[in-house]
Amino acid sequence: MRIFLSLVLVLLISWVAADFTFAQENKKVNKDESLRKGETRQTLDPSIFKDPMIREAYRAAKEIPWVLDSIYCYCYCKESPVFKHKSLLTCYVDDHAAR
């Protein structure tokens, strides 16, 4: 009986692990490109920043650029004749977001 229960437990764990792996492999990010403002430049590499919070912000910008490119930049750099940002994503193509 003990061997049978052990076998059932192993099979159950294997089944759950396989299902979890399958779900992770088939997880797709739904990108809504319709709201993009048109920033096409690459964001800076997060590893160049020492501050962990700034590094994390640049990592997020690199992972989901279509989201940041659809958000208005509230630092008003879009209105500035110096910056002329297209969206919040533009803040991450240079060190502007780290200041």
N, C-alpha and C positions, 0 to 999 in steps of 0.2 A: 504494500500500500504506500509505503514511504517513497519508494522509487517512482511509483506512478504519479504521486503528487509533485515530486521534484521535476519529473518530465513535463507535466502540465505547466508548472511554474516557468520552466525554461522556455517552453513553446510560447507561453503568454508574453513573457518579456521580449522574446525575439519578434513576435508579431507587433507589439507596441513600438519597439525600436525601428522596425522596418517601415511601419506606417508613419512614424515621425520623420524618418529620413526622406520618404517619398513626398511628404507634405512640404518639407523644407526645400527640396529640389524643384518642386513645382510652384513655389511661391513666386509670383510675379508682381512687380511694382506697377501700379496703374499710373501712367504718366499722362497728365492732361496738358498737352502742349498748346492748347488754344489761347491761353492767357499770357503767353510769353511776350516780353517787351523787346526781345531781340539781342540780348547780350550773348555774344558768341566767343568771347575770350575765355581761356581756361583760368580757373581759380588758382591761387598760389598753393604750393605744397604745404600742408599743415605741419610737417616735421621741421620747418625752418623757424617755428615759433617756440620759445621756451615756456611761456605761460600756458598751463594746461587748459584753461578756459578758452583762450584764444585759439589754441591748437584744435580743440573740440569744435569750435565754431567754424573754422576753416575746413575741418573734416566733414562736417554736416553740409557745408556749401558745396563741397566736391561730390558728395553722394547724391544730393537732391537739387541740382542746379535749376531744373525746370520749376521748382517751387519758389525759390528765391527770385527767379527771373519774372515771376508773376506778381511779386509784391512791391508796392510803392516804397521807395526809400524815404523814411521819415527824418533823415538827417539833412534833408533839403539840398542834397548835393546835385539833384537833378536840375534844380533851378540855378545852381552856381555856374557862372561862365568858366570857372576853372575846372570843375569836375565833370559836368555834363553826363551824369549817370543815367542809364536807361532804366535801371531797376535796383533792387537791393542786392542782386547778384554782382553788380558792378563794384560794390564795396569790397568784394572778395577777390577781385582780379589783381589787386595790388594790396598794400598794407593799410589801406584806408580803414578797414573794419577793425584793425588791431590798435588803432590810436584811441 
